[in-house]
Amino acid sequence: QVQPVESGGGLVQAGGSLTLSCSVSGGTFVGDDMVAWYRQAPGKEREVIATITWDDGSRQYTDSMRGRFTIYRNYHENRAFLHMNGLKFEDTANYSCRVKRGSVVCWGQGNQVPVSS
């Protein structure tokens, strides 16, 4: 089983930047793992931000997230990242990493990112 672990969350001021990291507990990303970042704001449904394919680094973004959010991976560090800039109060959410390996989908616990206005 793949167990994603996120890190890097925390309070950030509006207009600031933050980078979240996703790794695999006790293991590594492999081959055609699909890594995705999601977020869920208070009182709202969870929404996908972006996905990246581990082996070739190909990326896709939800249209509304394009521009201020960047997903990337570091092959040697075995981590996937979500860089966020120009953060707004409405970006306040729990950000979580999801890994799809074959037919198996696993979620991390998530990191809270409160954005102060």
C-alpha positions as a Markdown table, in Angstrom:
| # | Residue | x | y | z |
|---|---|---|---|---|
| 1 | Gln | 0.0 | 0.0 | 0.0 |
| 2 | Val | 1.2 | 3.5 | -0.8 |
| 3 | Gln | 0.9 | 5.9 | 2.1 |
| 4 | Pro | 1.4 | 9.5 | 1.1 |
| 5 | Val | 2.7 | 11.9 | 3.8 |
| 6 | Glu | 2.4 | 15.7 | 3.4 |
| 7 | Ser | 4.4 | 18.4 | 5.0 |
| 8 | Gly | 4.9 | 22.1 | 4.7 |
| 9 | Gly | 1.5 | 23.4 | 5.8 |
| 10 | Gly | 1.1 | 26.3 | 8.1 |
| 11 | Leu | -0.2 | 29.8 | 8.5 |
| 12 | Val | 0.7 | 32.2 | 5.7 |
| 13 | Gln | -0.2 | 35.8 | 5.1 |
| 14 | Ala | -2.3 | 36.9 | 2.2 |
| 15 | Gly | 0.0 | 37.5 | -0.8 |
| 16 | Gly | 2.6 | 35.1 | 0.5 |
| 17 | Ser | 3.9 | 31.8 | -0.9 |
| 18 | Leu | 4.1 | 28.3 | 0.4 |
| 19 | Thr | 5.3 | 24.9 | -0.9 |
| 20 | Leu | 3.8 | 21.7 | 0.2 |
| 21 | Ser | 5.6 | 18.4 | -0.1 |
| 22 | Cys | 4.3 | 14.8 | -0.6 |
| 23 | Ser | 6.4 | 11.7 | 0.0 |
| 24 | Val | 5.6 | 8.0 | 0.4 |
| 25 | Ser | 5.9 | 6.7 | 4.0 |
| 26 | Gly | 8.4 | 3.8 | 4.0 |
| 27 | Gly | 8.6 | 3.6 | 0.3 |
| 28 | Thr | 9.1 | 5.5 | -3.0 |
| 29 | Phe | 7.2 | 6.7 | -5.9 |
| 30 | Val | 7.4 | 4.4 | -8.9 |
| 31 | Gly | 6.8 | 4.3 | -12.6 |
| 32 | Asp | 3.4 | 5.6 | -13.6 |
| 33 | Asp | 2.2 | 6.7 | -10.1 |
| 34 | Met | -0.2 | 9.5 | -10.5 |
| 35 | Val | 0.2 | 12.1 | -7.8 |
| 36 | Ala | -2.5 | 14.7 | -7.2 |
| 37 | Trp | -3.0 | 17.6 | -4.9 |
| 38 | Tyr | -6.5 | 18.4 | -3.6 |
| 39 | Arg | -7.8 | 20.9 | -1.2 |
| 40 | Gln | -11.0 | 21.2 | 0.8 |
| 41 | Ala | -12.0 | 24.5 | 2.2 |
| 42 | Pro | -14.3 | 24.8 | 5.2 |
| 43 | Gly | -17.9 | 24.0 | 4.2 |
| 44 | Lys | -16.9 | 23.2 | 0.7 |
| 45 | Glu | -16.3 | 20.1 | -1.4 |
| 46 | Arg | -12.9 | 18.7 | -2.0 |
| 47 | Glu | -11.4 | 19.9 | -5.3 |
| 48 | Val | -8.5 | 18.8 | -7.4 |
| 49 | Ile | -5.7 | 21.3 | -8.0 |
| 50 | Ala | -3.3 | 19.5 | -10.2 |
| 51 | Thr | -1.8 | 16.1 | -11.1 |
| 52 | Ile | 1.6 | 14.9 | -12.1 |
| 53 | Thr | 2.7 | 11.6 | -13.5 |
| 54 | Trp | 5.8 | 10.4 | -11.7 |
| 55 | Asp | 7.9 | 8.9 | -14.5 |
| 56 | Asp | 7.6 | 11.6 | -17.1 |
| 57 | Gly | 6.5 | 14.6 | -15.0 |
| 58 | Ser | 3.6 | 15.4 | -17.2 |
| 59 | Arg | 1.2 | 17.8 | -15.5 |
| 60 | Gln | -2.4 | 18.8 | -15.6 |
| 61 | Tyr | -4.2 | 21.6 | -13.8 |
| 62 | Thr | -7.7 | 22.5 | -13.0 |
| 63 | Asp | -8.3 | 25.6 | -15.0 |
| 64 | Ser | -9.2 | 27.8 | -12.0 |
| 65 | Met | -5.9 | 26.8 | -10.3 |
| 66 | Arg | -3.6 | 27.5 | -13.3 |
| 67 | Gly | -1.2 | 30.3 | -12.7 |
| 68 | Arg | -0.8 | 30.5 | -8.9 |
| 69 | Phe | -0.3 | 26.8 | -8.3 |
| 70 | Thr | 2.6 | 24.7 | -9.6 |
| 71 | Ile | 2.9 | 21.0 | -9.2 |
| 72 | Tyr | 6.3 | 19.4 | -9.7 |
| 73 | Arg | 8.4 | 16.5 | -8.5 |
| 74 | Asn | 12.0 | 15.9 | -7.6 |
| 75 | Tyr | 13.0 | 12.5 | -8.8 |
| 76 | His | 16.1 | 12.2 | -6.6 |
| 77 | Glu | 14.4 | 13.5 | -3.5 |
| 78 | Asn | 11.4 | 11.2 | -4.2 |
| 79 | Arg | 9.0 | 14.0 | -3.4 |
| 80 | Ala | 6.2 | 15.7 | -5.2 |
| 81 | Phe | 5.5 | 19.4 | -4.5 |
| 82 | Leu | 2.8 | 22.0 | -4.7 |
| 83 | His | 4.1 | 25.5 | -4.8 |
| 84 | Met | 1.5 | 28.2 | -4.2 |
| 85 | Asn | 2.0 | 31.9 | -4.6 |
| 86 | Gly | -0.2 | 35.0 | -4.3 |
| 87 | Leu | -2.2 | 33.2 | -1.6 |
| 88 | Lys | -5.6 | 34.6 | -0.8 |
| 89 | Phe | -7.8 | 34.2 | 2.2 |
| 90 | Glu | -10.1 | 32.0 | 0.2 |
| 91 | Asp | -7.2 | 29.6 | -0.4 |
| 92 | Thr | -7.5 | 28.6 | 3.2 |
| 93 | Ala | -8.1 | 24.8 | 3.2 |
| 94 | Asn | -6.8 | 21.4 | 4.0 |
| 95 | Tyr | -4.4 | 20.4 | 1.3 |
| 96 | Ser | -3.9 | 16.7 | 0.7 |
| 97 | Cys | -1.9 | 14.5 | -1.6 |
| 98 | Arg | -3.4 | 11.6 | -3.4 |
| 99 | Val | -1.4 | 8.8 | -5.0 |
| 100 | Lys | -2.9 | 6.4 | -7.6 |
| 101 | Arg | -0.9 | 3.3 | -8.3 |
| 102 | Gly | -2.6 | 1.1 | -10.7 |
| 103 | Ser | -6.2 | 0.7 | -9.3 |
| 104 | Val | -5.1 | 1.6 | -5.8 |
| 105 | Val | -5.8 | 5.1 | -4.5 |
| 106 | Cys | -4.3 | 6.3 | -1.2 |
| 107 | Trp | -4.7 | 9.6 | 0.5 |
| 108 | Gly | -2.5 | 11.5 | 2.9 |
| 109 | Gln | -3.8 | 13.0 | 6.1 |
| 110 | Gly | -3.6 | 16.5 | 4.7 |
| 111 | Asn | -2.0 | 19.7 | 5.9 |
| 112 | Gln | -3.9 | 22.8 | 7.0 |
| 113 | Val | -3.0 | 26.0 | 5.2 |
| 114 | Pro | -4.7 | 29.0 | 6.9 |
| 115 | Val | -4.2 | 32.2 | 5.0 |
| 116 | Ser | -4.6 | 35.4 | 7.1 |
| 117 | Ser | -6.2 | 38.3 | 5.4 |
